[in-house]
Amino acid sequence: MKLGGWMMMLVAMMIFLSLIGIPTGLTEVLSKVGINLDIENETINADIGNSSWWTVIMVALTAISAAAVIAGLFAKGYDTSLVIVVPIIWIGGLFIGTFWTVILYAYNNSGGQFWITGMVGLIFGTIAIGFSMACVDYFAGR
């Protein structure tokens, strides 16, 4: 599977875990953007327009895009993989946070049964290794 497929799978998995009530690394990001998930009361509050974090994200993306265009004008051998490395690091970091919180959630809610934590760790560890291999394949193939 290509790197884009892995990234979409990780984001979809984090959104799914957030929506079923398991705390993930994405939950904090969604609340800062203005989307608050209240699973127990079955409500989703979205106030993206008035979120100050959303303004920061848009200004940062605009500045990064402008810097990439300016660097592309002056650099003859501009490598396009530098543009995608920021979302890769961001999604990878969110996945690591999700991996750790799900492991702790499984351990705390399984009554200390280690085999459940081991199974969750095996699943998430395999996904992490696959994502890492896709990153190496993407950047080594450049």
N, C-alpha and C positions, 0 to 999 in steps of 0.2 A: 504494500500500500504506500502511496506517496505521502509526503509530508503534509500537504493540504488536507488530505483525508484524515490523517491522524489528528491534526489540529481541530477539525470540525467534530470528530468523534469525542475528543476530550472536552470540548466546550459543551456539547450536547449532554454528555454524561454528568458534568458538573451542574448544568441547569436542571437536569432530571433529578439529581440528588437533592438540590436545593428545593425543588417543588414538592418532593415527598417528605420534606421536613428534616433531613439530615443536614447538620451545619457543614458548610463547605467553605473553601476560600473565596468562592464566587459570591456568597451571601453578603459578605462585607462590602465587596465592590458594588453589588447591586444596590445596597442601601445607601452608599455614598453617591451613586448616580441619581438616586431618587426613587428606586423601586424597592418597596418594603414588603416582604413576604410574611404574612401572619398565618401560618399553616393551621394552628389550632382553631382560629376563628374563620378559616377558609376565606380569607380576603387577601387581595393584592392591591396595595396602594401605589400608584405610579404618578409621581409629580416631577417628571424629568425637566420640564421647562424652568422650574424655580430652583433647581439644584445648583449650588455654586460649584460643585465638583464637575458637573457636566460642562460648565463654561471653561473650567481649567483643562478638561480633556480636549475640547474643541480647539482651544487656543494652542495647546501643545501639539496636536495633530497638524494644525495649519503651519506652525513654525517648523516642525520636522519635515513636512512636505516641501515647504519653500526652501529649506536648507538642502534637501535632496536634489531639488531642481537646480539650484545654484551650483552645487557641487558637480552635478552632471554636466553643466555648461562648461566648467573649467577643467574637469578631469577627463582625460582622453580615454582611459581604460576604466571607467566607472563600473564597479561590480554591483549588479542589481540585488545580490543576496544580502547586502548590507541593509536594505530597506525592510526585508522580511525578518531580520534577526530580532527586532524589537518585539513584534507579536509572538515570536517563538519563545523568547525568554519570559514574557509576561504570562502566556498560557502555560508554559512549563512550571513557572513558579506557583501559579494558582493550582495546578494539578498536584504539586508536591504538598501544598497546604491542605488540599482536599484529601490526599492520600493519608496524611497524618491524622486529620480530624476524623476520618472514617475509621481508621484503625482504632483510635481512642474510643470512638462511639461504639464500635463493635465490642471492644473489650469491656467497657463499662456497662453495656446493656445486655451482655451475654452471661452475666453472673460469674465472670472470671473463667469461663471455659475457653481455654487457649486455642482449641481447634477451630473455633469460629473466627477468631482473630487471625489465625494462620491462613485460613481459606481466603479471607478478605485481603490479606497481605499478598498472597500468591496471585490473586486476580489483578490487583492494582500494581504489583511489582512487575508482572508480565507486560501489562500495558505500558508501564514506564520504560521498560527495556525496549519494547517495540518503538515507542516514540523516540527514544535516544538513537536507536539504529536508523530510523528514518531521517533524523537530523544529520547524522554522520553521512548517510548516503546522499542527502541533498547537498551538503557543503563539500563533500569529497568529489562529487560529480561535476563541480563547477570548473 
